[in-house]
């Protein structure tokens, strides 16, 4: 039975990923900082309340996984936060560092300590963003972290390939749900627009004229976990971004 670890897997995209893997018959273990969400996980999902920035906590998690499962087949490096919404000149250094700590340091800690548990034929799937392909006005720490995730993924793919471990990244566009609604609200305030106008601009900035869903991203994660000759790639799940900074 496939053994899957998903960071930030008790909410949002991570939870949909967890359910998608479980639906394929996998054993799924998730982390999250939301203790209530961990307690409310659907039947069949394991959970540990730990921050990916807590290296000692992540080491303890890996020890538990090794003791109970013996190893890992798939790791979804998914944890992240949106960070502040502000122009670079107005971005607070502490908020910059907080965003990079979760999005980038957390990914590094996860990869560092999960890789030794992984077996040949395994896969790491990183959650980047189209912000990591094009940049993202008013979201500089998030964009910087998501660009860095791609560099980390490609390096991990090079280092772990000799062990038969594949590494790829998904770059979601705007994903429907409460999280992007909060982003729209913050960006609307920063730009002097309404949230509805911001949302319409994001949709209009794609070839398909729509946002994507968490299920779209989860389906890609499952596919990449099973694709035996794909490694070191970034796959956008975004409806095809044609205007990364919509003004309407």
Order of alpha helices (4+ residues) and beta strands (2+ residues): beta-alpha-beta-alpha-beta-alpha-beta-alpha-alpha-beta-alpha-alpha-beta-alpha-alpha-alpha-beta
